[in-house]
């Protein structure tokens, strides 16, 4: 039986973009969601037999939509994949021996094969730069730490962990860390516990606290450093639930609140508040009567509090921290004020 030539609408039947994405994430625990998604898109392009530029862009868009639909919180994934698609279009538009997008009209298949190889090479270069951005931020951001400072952070951010570990390796700096950790066994909590262990192994004094102790601890804090799942157009950030209250408390006490984030997490969103995020989070689940409640010797507990809501648990929930609470955003390119984020997005997209 003849096998149809794979196209953007009908890609190779053996390639599963979601399975590839999850395999990449599992194979390298240090990868962020957007970088893993971009790597999966590069693999999708490598496994396809598309024969025109239009089909190539359709293939990337189709797989991107599948990836977004496969996760309950696609914000950071969307930022990376959308930026990657824009990068690929810019690569095609860039003056090269292929003549930019005019090459879409080239006839011989050998000509498109050269273009396809060029796109694959550019895609892999994009991935390598995205991976290297964390170390650049760590090298640059450690300059914000002062000798003798106490840093407050919350669990799970790999780029924050890289920054603190890079600072810990410096023999000329001594600092302490107050780490906010969730009592649950979520991935953020486990990654935070690993960072705590590594910092303590470098002789950095670390105290771990729950969310409820943030206000209590601020009297000992010199600065707050957090990561982000997405940096939005206003200069605010979307990050794990509890980051917003850390920003509010830091502002009330006059403590600088820094965000460290790779540029591939800049996302074209403009939320005005907590309930404008493009994901469904049933954080406030109003009930009446005794539904979902159980009584024990220690009190009454809402059993639905940690239940899954539309595929998400509250451990995975995020909130929006507005730009007026943020002192600066540290990226691999330097430090941005929140008001400069929109200009940066304009440079990227236009």
QUINORDA-V19820 format. One record per residue. PSI is psi as a letter, one per 30 degrees, with the letter a starting at -180 (none if undefined). BURIAL is # if it has 24 or more other ideal C-beta (glycine too) atoms within 12 Angstrom, else .. Layout:
psi->PSI burial->BURIAL
psi->PSI burial->BURIAL
This chain:
psi->k burial->.
psi->k burial->.
psi->k burial->.
psi->k burial->.
psi->k burial->.
psi->k burial->.
psi->a burial->.
psi->e burial->#
psi->e burial->.
psi->i burial->.
psi->l burial->#
psi->k burial->#
psi->f burial->.
psi->f burial->.
psi->k burial->#
psi->j burial->.
psi->e burial->#
psi->e burial->#
psi->e burial->.
psi->e burial->#
psi->e burial->#
psi->e burial->.
psi->e burial->.
psi->e burial->#
psi->e burial->#
psi->e burial->.
psi->f burial->.
psi->j burial->.
psi->f burial->.
psi->f burial->.
psi->k burial->#
psi->l burial->#
psi->e burial->#
psi->e burial->#
psi->e burial->#
psi->e burial->#
psi->e burial->#
psi->e burial->#
psi->e burial->#
psi->e burial->#
psi->e burial->#
psi->e burial->#
psi->e burial->#
psi->e burial->#
psi->e burial->#
psi->e burial->#
psi->f burial->.
psi->l burial->#
psi->h burial->#
psi->k burial->#
psi->g burial->#
psi->l burial->#
psi->e burial->#
psi->e burial->.
psi->e burial->#
psi->e burial->#
psi->e burial->#
psi->e burial->#
psi->e burial->#
psi->e burial->#
psi->e burial->#
psi->e burial->#
psi->e burial->#
psi->e burial->#
psi->e burial->#
psi->e burial->#
psi->e burial->#
psi->e burial->#
psi->f burial->.
psi->f burial->#
psi->k burial->#
psi->f burial->.
psi->i burial->#
psi->g burial->#
psi->e burial->#
psi->e burial->#
psi->e burial->#
psi->e burial->#
psi->e burial->#
psi->e burial->#
psi->e burial->#
psi->e burial->#
psi->e burial->#
psi->e burial->#
psi->e burial->#
psi->e burial->#
psi->e burial->#
psi->e burial->#
psi->e burial->#
psi->e burial->.
psi->e burial->#
psi->e burial->#
psi->f burial->.
psi->k burial->.
psi->j burial->.
psi->a burial->.
psi->f burial->.
psi->f burial->#
psi->g burial->.
psi->b burial->.
psi->f burial->.
psi->f burial->.
psi->f burial->#
psi->f burial->.
psi->g burial->.
psi->k burial->.
psi->e burial->.
psi->k burial->.
psi->f burial->.
psi->e burial->.
psi->e burial->.
psi->e burial->#
psi->e burial->.
psi->e burial->.
psi->e burial->#
psi->e burial->#
psi->e burial->.
psi->e burial->#
psi->e burial->#
psi->e burial->#
psi->e burial->.
psi->e burial->#
psi->e burial->#
psi->e burial->#
psi->e burial->.
psi->e burial->#
psi->e burial->#
psi->e burial->.
psi->e burial->#
psi->e burial->#
psi->e burial->#
psi->f burial->.
psi->e burial->#
psi->e burial->#
psi->e burial->#
psi->e burial->#
psi->e burial->#
psi->e burial->#
psi->e burial->#
psi->e burial->#
psi->f burial->#
psi->f burial->#
psi->f burial->.
psi->f burial->#
psi->k burial->#
psi->l burial->.
psi->k burial->.
psi->g burial->.
psi->l burial->#
psi->k burial->#
psi->k burial->#
psi->k burial->#
psi->l burial->#
psi->l burial->#
psi->l burial->#
psi->f burial->#
psi->j burial->#
psi->e burial->#
psi->e burial->#
psi->e burial->#
psi->e burial->#
psi->e burial->#
psi->e burial->#
psi->e burial->#
psi->e burial->#
psi->e burial->#
psi->e burial->#
psi->f burial->#
psi->f burial->.
psi->k burial->.
psi->f burial->.
psi->g burial->.
psi->k burial->.
psi->k burial->.
psi->l burial->#
psi->l burial->#
psi->k burial->#
psi->j burial->#
psi->k burial->#
psi->j burial->#
psi->k burial->#
psi->k burial->#
psi->f burial->.
psi->l burial->#
psi->h burial->.
psi->l burial->#
psi->e burial->.
psi->e burial->#
psi->e burial->#
psi->e burial->.
psi->e burial->#
psi->e burial->#
psi->e burial->#
psi->e burial->#
psi->e burial->#
psi->e burial->#
psi->e burial->.
psi->e burial->#
psi->e burial->#
psi->e burial->.
psi->f burial->.
psi->g burial->#
psi->g burial->.
psi->j burial->#
psi->k burial->.
psi->k burial->#
psi->k burial->#
psi->k burial->#
psi->l burial->#
psi->l burial->.
psi->e burial->#
psi->f burial->.
psi->g burial->#
psi->e burial->#
psi->e burial->.
psi->e burial->.
psi->f burial->#
psi->f burial->#
psi->f burial->.
psi->f burial->.
psi->k burial->#
psi->e burial->#
psi->l burial->#
psi->k burial->#
psi->k burial->#
psi->l burial->#
psi->a burial->#
psi->k burial->#
psi->f burial->#
psi->k burial->#
psi->j burial->#
psi->l burial->#
psi->e burial->#
psi->f burial->#
psi->f burial->#
psi->l burial->#
psi->l burial->#
psi->k burial->#
psi->l burial->#
psi->k burial->#
psi->k burial->#
psi->f burial->#
psi->e burial->#
psi->e burial->#
psi->e burial->#
psi->e burial->#
psi->e burial->#
psi->e burial->#
psi->e burial->#
psi->e burial->#
psi->e burial->.
psi->f burial->.
psi->g burial->#
psi->g burial->.
psi->k burial->#
psi->k burial->#
psi->j burial->#
psi->k burial->#
psi->k burial->#
psi->k burial->#
psi->k burial->#
psi->l burial->#
psi->f burial->#
psi->g burial->#
psi->g burial->#
psi->k burial->#
psi->k burial->#
psi->i burial->#
psi->l burial->#
psi->i burial->.
psi->k burial->#
psi->f burial->.
psi->a burial->.
psi->f burial->.
psi->g burial->.
psi->g burial->.
psi->k burial->#
psi->h burial->.
psi->l burial->#
psi->j burial->.
psi->j burial->#
psi->h burial->.
psi->e burial->#
psi->j burial->.
psi->i burial->.
psi->k burial->.
psi->l burial->.
psi->l burial->.
psi->a burial->.
psi->g burial->.
psi->k burial->.
psi->g burial->.
psi->k burial->.
psi->k burial->.
psi->k burial->.
psi->a burial->.
psi->f burial->.
psi->f burial->.
psi->a burial->.
psi->k burial->.
psi->k burial->.
psi->j burial->.
psi->f burial->.
psi->f burial->.
psi->e burial->.
psi->g burial->.
psi->l burial->.
psi->k burial->.
psi->j burial->.
psi->h burial->.
psi->f burial->.
psi->k burial->#
psi->l burial->#
psi->f burial->#
psi->f burial->#
psi->f burial->#
psi->l burial->#
psi->l burial->#
psi->l burial->#
psi->k burial->#
psi->j burial->#
psi->l burial->#
psi->f burial->#
psi->f burial->.
psi->f burial->#
psi->k burial->#
psi->e burial->#
psi->l burial->#
psi->j burial->#
psi->j burial->#
psi->l burial->#
psi->f burial->#
psi->f burial->.
psi->a burial->.
psi->k burial->#
psi->k burial->#
psi->l burial->.
psi->e burial->#
psi->f burial->.
psi->f burial->#
psi->e burial->#
psi->e burial->#
psi->e burial->.
psi->e burial->#
psi->e burial->#
psi->e burial->.
psi->e burial->.
psi->e burial->#
psi->f burial->.
psi->none burial->.
